[in-house]
């Protein structure tokens, strides 16, 4: 049983190192091209409320005599 766990752990580490190597290569290529040094355009977040029906006029409230 422990052999299987060891093999799974080794497989996971190999996949993690392969992913890390690809990420490292991509970052190095981006730095060489200067993409990371360019200012990026800031896009504002615009929140739009959902469409709401028009407010109906409230019925007149009765007058209260005190």
N, CA, C and O atoms as CSV, one atom per row, in Angstrom:
chain,resi,resn,atom,element,x,y,z
A,1,UNK,N,N,0.824,-1.192,0.000
A,1,UNK,CA,C,0.000,0.000,0.000
A,1,UNK,C,C,0.867,1.256,0.000
A,1,UNK,O,O,0.567,2.222,-0.701
A,2,UNK,N,N,1.938,1.240,0.783
A,2,UNK,CA,C,2.783,2.433,0.847
A,2,UNK,C,C,3.519,2.659,-0.475
A,2,UNK,O,O,3.869,3.793,-0.802
A,3,UNK,N,N,3.758,1.569,-1.245
A,3,UNK,CA,C,4.402,1.738,-2.547
A,3,UNK,C,C,3.514,2.556,-3.476
A,3,UNK,O,O,4.001,3.406,-4.222
A,4,UNK,N,N,2.222,2.299,-3.429
A,4,UNK,CA,C,1.302,3.014,-4.295
A,4,UNK,C,C,1.254,4.493,-3.924
A,4,UNK,O,O,1.210,5.359,-4.799
A,5,UNK,N,N,1.262,4.775,-2.635
A,5,UNK,CA,C,1.233,6.168,-2.187
A,5,UNK,C,C,2.513,6.875,-2.609
A,5,UNK,O,O,2.472,8.033,-3.026
A,6,UNK,N,N,3.657,6.187,-2.506
A,6,UNK,CA,C,4.919,6.777,-2.933
A,6,UNK,C,C,4.906,7.052,-4.430
A,6,UNK,O,O,5.367,8.105,-4.870
A,7,UNK,N,N,4.388,6.125,-5.210
A,7,UNK,CA,C,4.337,6.324,-6.660
A,7,UNK,C,C,3.415,7.478,-7.035
A,7,UNK,O,O,3.715,8.253,-7.942
A,8,UNK,N,N,2.302,7.585,-6.337
A,8,UNK,CA,C,1.378,8.700,-6.593
A,8,UNK,C,C,2.048,10.020,-6.242
A,8,UNK,O,O,1.910,10.997,-6.977
A,9,UNK,N,N,2.771,10.061,-5.129
A,9,UNK,CA,C,3.460,11.285,-4.720
A,9,UNK,C,C,4.535,11.665,-5.729
A,9,UNK,O,O,4.673,12.840,-6.069
A,10,UNK,N,N,5.289,10.700,-6.206
A,10,UNK,CA,C,6.328,10.980,-7.199
A,10,UNK,C,C,5.698,11.482,-8.502
A,10,UNK,O,O,6.213,12.413,-9.119
A,11,UNK,N,N,4.608,10.880,-8.913
A,11,UNK,CA,C,3.911,11.344,-10.117
A,11,UNK,C,C,3.405,12.768,-9.963
A,11,UNK,O,O,3.507,13.577,-10.885
A,12,UNK,N,N,2.861,13.067,-8.797
A,12,UNK,CA,C,2.381,14.428,-8.529
A,12,UNK,C,C,3.532,15.426,-8.578
A,12,UNK,O,O,3.390,16.505,-9.153
A,13,UNK,N,N,4.664,15.078,-7.982
A,13,UNK,CA,C,5.812,15.979,-7.996
A,13,UNK,C,C,6.345,16.189,-9.413
A,13,UNK,O,O,6.733,17.302,-9.768
A,14,UNK,N,N,6.366,15.134,-10.221
A,14,UNK,CA,C,6.821,15.276,-11.601
A,14,UNK,C,C,5.911,16.221,-12.392
A,14,UNK,O,O,6.386,17.050,-13.168
A,15,UNK,N,N,4.610,16.083,-12.187
A,15,UNK,CA,C,3.658,16.974,-12.866
A,15,UNK,C,C,3.838,18.410,-12.388
A,15,UNK,O,O,3.794,19.344,-13.188
A,16,UNK,N,N,4.042,18.587,-11.078
A,16,UNK,CA,C,4.225,19.933,-10.530
A,16,UNK,C,C,5.502,20.574,-11.078
A,16,UNK,O,O,5.499,21.754,-11.428
A,17,UNK,N,N,6.579,19.814,-11.154
A,17,UNK,CA,C,7.825,20.367,-11.686
A,17,UNK,C,C,7.694,20.687,-13.173
A,17,UNK,O,O,8.241,21.689,-13.632
A,18,UNK,N,N,6.987,19.864,-13.927
A,18,UNK,CA,C,6.787,20.138,-15.350
A,18,UNK,C,C,5.975,21.421,-15.541
A,18,UNK,O,O,6.286,22.241,-16.405
A,19,UNK,N,N,4.939,21.581,-14.730
A,19,UNK,CA,C,4.132,22.798,-14.804
A,19,UNK,C,C,4.969,24.015,-14.415
A,19,UNK,O,O,4.886,25.061,-15.059
A,20,UNK,N,N,5.770,23.879,-13.370
A,20,UNK,CA,C,6.630,24.982,-12.945
A,20,UNK,C,C,7.643,25.358,-14.015
A,20,UNK,O,O,7.925,26.541,-14.207
A,21,UNK,N,N,8.197,24.369,-14.719
A,21,UNK,CA,C,9.161,24.656,-15.776
A,21,UNK,C,C,8.486,25.402,-16.932
A,21,UNK,O,O,9.066,26.336,-17.488
A,22,UNK,N,N,7.266,24.995,-17.294
A,22,UNK,CA,C,6.558,25.693,-18.366
A,22,UNK,C,C,6.222,27.117,-17.956
A,22,UNK,O,O,6.342,28.036,-18.766
A,23,UNK,N,N,5.806,27.313,-16.725
A,23,UNK,CA,C,5.493,28.643,-16.227
A,23,UNK,C,C,6.734,29.522,-16.220
A,23,UNK,O,O,6.675,30.694,-16.592
A,24,UNK,N,N,7.848,28.960,-15.799
A,24,UNK,CA,C,9.107,29.700,-15.768
A,24,UNK,C,C,9.514,30.116,-17.182
A,24,UNK,O,O,9.938,31.252,-17.393
A,25,UNK,N,N,9.388,29.208,-18.147
A,25,UNK,CA,C,9.726,29.534,-19.530
A,25,UNK,C,C,8.816,30.630,-20.083
A,25,UNK,O,O,9.277,31.525,-20.792
A,26,UNK,N,N,7.537,30.558,-19.762
A,26,UNK,CA,C,6.597,31.566,-20.245
A,26,UNK,C,C,6.912,32.933,-19.645
A,26,UNK,O,O,6.842,33.947,-20.340
A,27,UNK,N,N,7.258,32.964,-18.365
A,27,UNK,CA,C,7.608,34.239,-17.728
A,27,UNK,C,C,8.888,34.803,-18.312
A,27,UNK,O,O,8.981,36.008,-18.545
A,28,UNK,N,N,9.867,33.963,-18.551
A,28,UNK,CA,C,11.120,34.433,-19.134
A,28,UNK,C,C,10.890,34.985,-20.538
A,28,UNK,O,O,11.460,36.017,-20.893
A,29,UNK,N,N,10.068,34.315,-21.339
A,29,UNK,CA,C,9.769,34.796,-22.687
A,29,UNK,C,C,9.035,36.130,-22.631
A,29,UNK,O,O,9.286,37.007,-23.457
A,30,UNK,N,N,8.136,36.293,-21.674
A,30,UNK,CA,C,7.407,37.554,-21.533
A,30,UNK,C,C,8.309,38.685,-21.109
A,30,UNK,O,O,8.147,39.814,-21.573
A,31,UNK,N,N,9.260,38.404,-20.231
A,31,UNK,CA,C,10.193,39.443,-19.791
A,31,UNK,C,C,11.102,39.848,-20.942
A,31,UNK,O,O,11.404,41.030,-21.107
A,32,UNK,N,N,11.541,38.877,-21.740
A,32,UNK,CA,C,12.414,39.190,-22.878
A,32,UNK,C,C,11.693,40.044,-23.907
A,32,UNK,O,O,12.308,40.909,-24.531
A,33,UNK,N,N,10.407,39.817,-24.093
A,33,UNK,CA,C,9.650,40.603,-25.059
A,33,UNK,C,C,9.221,41.945,-24.488
A,33,UNK,O,O,8.760,42.809,-25.233
A,34,UNK,N,N,9.360,42.135,-23.195
A,34,UNK,CA,C,9.008,43.405,-22.579
A,34,UNK,C,C,7.537,43.575,-22.298
A,34,UNK,O,O,7.088,44.687,-22.021
A,35,UNK,N,N,6.772,42.500,-22.363
A,35,UNK,CA,C,5.325,42.622,-22.124
A,35,UNK,C,C,5.009,42.976,-20.686
A,35,UNK,O,O,3.986,43.606,-20.420
A,36,UNK,N,N,5.864,42.585,-19.751
A,36,UNK,CA,C,5.553,42.824,-18.347
A,36,UNK,C,C,5.895,44.248,-17.931
A,36,UNK,O,O,5.467,44.706,-16.871
A,37,UNK,N,N,6.665,44.953,-18.759
A,37,UNK,CA,C,7.057,46.309,-18.415
A,37,UNK,C,C,6.120,47.347,-19.009
A,37,UNK,O,O,6.197,48.520,-18.645
A,38,UNK,N,N,5.237,46.945,-19.914
A,38,UNK,CA,C,4.297,47.879,-20.511
A,38,UNK,C,C,3.190,48.226,-19.517
A,38,UNK,O,O,2.703,47.357,-18.793
A,39,UNK,N,N,2.793,49.506,-19.485
A,39,UNK,CA,C,1.643,49.830,-18.630
A,39,UNK,C,C,0.381,49.214,-19.213
A,39,UNK,O,O,0.167,49.240,-20.425
A,40,UNK,N,N,-0.429,48.677,-18.364
A,40,UNK,CA,C,-1.659,48.033,-18.816
A,40,UNK,C,C,-2.836,48.986,-18.637
A,40,UNK,O,O,-2.887,49.770,-17.690
A,41,UNK,N,N,-3.767,48.897,-19.560
A,41,UNK,CA,C,-4.938,49.745,-19.502
A,41,UNK,C,C,-5.838,49.303,-18.359
A,41,UNK,O,O,-6.130,48.117,-18.202
A,42,UNK,N,N,-6.266,50.262,-17.574
A,42,UNK,CA,C,-7.144,49.963,-16.444
A,42,UNK,C,C,-8.577,50.083,-16.928
A,42,UNK,O,O,-8.990,51.119,-17.449
A,43,UNK,N,N,-9.325,49.006,-16.746
A,43,UNK,CA,C,-10.729,49.021,-17.138
A,43,UNK,C,C,-11.578,49.132,-15.875
A,43,UNK,O,O,-11.513,48.257,-15.011
A,44,UNK,N,N,-12.370,50.190,-15.757
A,44,UNK,CA,C,-13.188,50.332,-14.557
A,44,UNK,C,C,-14.302,49.288,-14.501
A,44,UNK,O,O,-14.773,48.798,-15.528
A,45,UNK,N,N,-14.698,48.969,-13.301
A,45,UNK,CA,C,-15.799,48.035,-13.098
A,45,UNK,C,C,-17.083,48.856,-13.000
A,45,UNK,O,O,-17.202,49.742,-12.153
A,46,UNK,N,N,-18.019,48.560,-13.855
A,46,UNK,CA,C,-19.276,49.304,-13.870
A,46,UNK,C,C,-20.386,48.355,-13.433
A,46,UNK,O,O,-20.624,47.325,-14.064
A,47,UNK,N,N,-21.046,48.709,-12.365
A,47,UNK,CA,C,-22.161,47.899,-11.860
A,47,UNK,C,C,-23.463,48.542,-12.313
A,47,UNK,O,O,-23.718,49.711,-12.026
A,48,UNK,N,N,-24.274,47.785,-13.012
A,48,UNK,CA,C,-25.548,48.292,-13.507
A,48,UNK,C,C,-26.659,47.551,-12.774
A,48,UNK,O,O,-26.710,46.322,-12.805
A,49,UNK,N,N,-27.552,48.293,-12.112
A,49,UNK,CA,C,-28.643,47.611,-11.414
A,49,UNK,C,C,-29.604,46.987,-12.428
A,49,UNK,O,O,-29.710,47.460,-13.559
A,50,UNK,N,N,-30.294,45.937,-12.026
A,50,UNK,CA,C,-31.252,45.316,-12.950
A,50,UNK,C,C,-32.405,46.277,-13.236
A,50,UNK,O,O,-32.697,47.172,-12.442
A,51,UNK,N,N,-33.040,46.079,-14.359
A,51,UNK,CA,C,-34.170,46.933,-14.727
A,51,UNK,C,C,-35.282,46.762,-13.693
A,51,UNK,O,O,-35.660,45.645,-13.338
A,52,UNK,N,N,-35.787,47.881,-13.229
A,52,UNK,CA,C,-36.851,47.839,-12.224
A,52,UNK,C,C,-38.083,48.526,-12.806
A,52,UNK,O,O,-37.956,49.507,-13.539
A,53,UNK,N,N,-39.255,48.026,-12.491
A,53,UNK,CA,C,-40.461,48.685,-12.995
A,53,UNK,C,C,-40.598,50.077,-12.376
A,53,UNK,O,O,-40.099,50.342,-11.283
A,54,UNK,N,N,-41.282,50.947,-13.098
A,54,UNK,CA,C,-41.490,52.303,-12.599
A,54,UNK,C,C,-42.292,52.262,-11.304
A,54,UNK,O,O,-43.178,51.424,-11.135
A,55,UNK,N,N,-41.972,53.170,-10.399
A,55,UNK,CA,C,-42.687,53.226,-9.126
A,55,UNK,C,C,-44.118,53.712,-9.357
A,55,UNK,O,O,-44.351,54.695,-10.060
A,56,UNK,N,N,-45.048,53.015,-8.761
A,56,UNK,CA,C,-46.440,53.437,-8.857
A,56,UNK,C,C,-46.683,54.462,-7.758
A,56,UNK,O,O,-46.090,54.400,-6.681
A,57,UNK,N,N,-47.559,55.392,-8.054
A,57,UNK,CA,C,-47.873,56.412,-7.056
A,57,UNK,C,C,-48.596,55.767,-5.884
A,57,UNK,O,O,-49.475,54.922,-6.053
A,58,UNK,N,N,-48.205,56.183,-4.713
A,58,UNK,CA,C,-48.850,55.648,-3.515
A,58,UNK,C,C,-50.256,56.228,-3.387
A,58,UNK,O,O,-50.488,57.398,-3.692
A,59,UNK,N,N,-51.163,55.416,-2.944
A,59,UNK,CA,C,-52.522,55.899,-2.705
A,59,UNK,C,C,-52.461,56.917,-1.570
A,59,UNK,O,O,-51.627,56.825,-0.670
A,60,UNK,N,N,-53.356,57.875,-1.639
A,60,UNK,CA,C,-53.340,58.901,-0.588
A,60,UNK,C,C,-53.667,58.269,0.747
A,60,UNK,O,O,-54.589,57.462,0.868
A,61,UNK,N,N,-52.908,58.645,1.724
A,61,UNK,CA,C,-53.141,58.114,3.048
A,61,UNK,C,C,-54.297,58.872,3.696
A,61,UNK,O,O,-54.434,60.079,3.499
A,62,UNK,N,N,-55.115,58.182,4.455
A,62,UNK,CA,C,-56.238,58.888,5.107
A,62,UNK,C,C,-55.706,59.854,6.164
A,62,UNK,O,O,-54.694,59.607,6.820
A,63,UNK,N,N,-56.422,60.947,6.298
A,63,UNK,CA,C,-56.024,61.927,7.316
A,63,UNK,C,C,-56.464,61.430,8.676
A,63,UNK,O,O,-57.562,60.899,8.847
A,64,UNK,N,N,-55.582,61.616,9.631
A,64,UNK,CA,C,-55.859,61.154,10.981
A,64,UNK,C,C,-56.183,62.393,11.831
A,64,UNK,O,O,-55.394,63.335,11.913
A,65,UNK,N,N,-57.351,62.362,12.452
A,65,UNK,CA,C,-57.730,63.475,13.336
A,65,UNK,C,C,-57.392,63.087,14.758
A,65,UNK,O,O,-57.739,62.003,15.226
A,66,UNK,N,N,-56.717,63.982,15.429
A,66,UNK,CA,C,-56.374,63.670,16.809
A,66,UNK,C,C,-57.171,64.456,17.801
A,66,UNK,O,O,-56.987,64.295,19.007
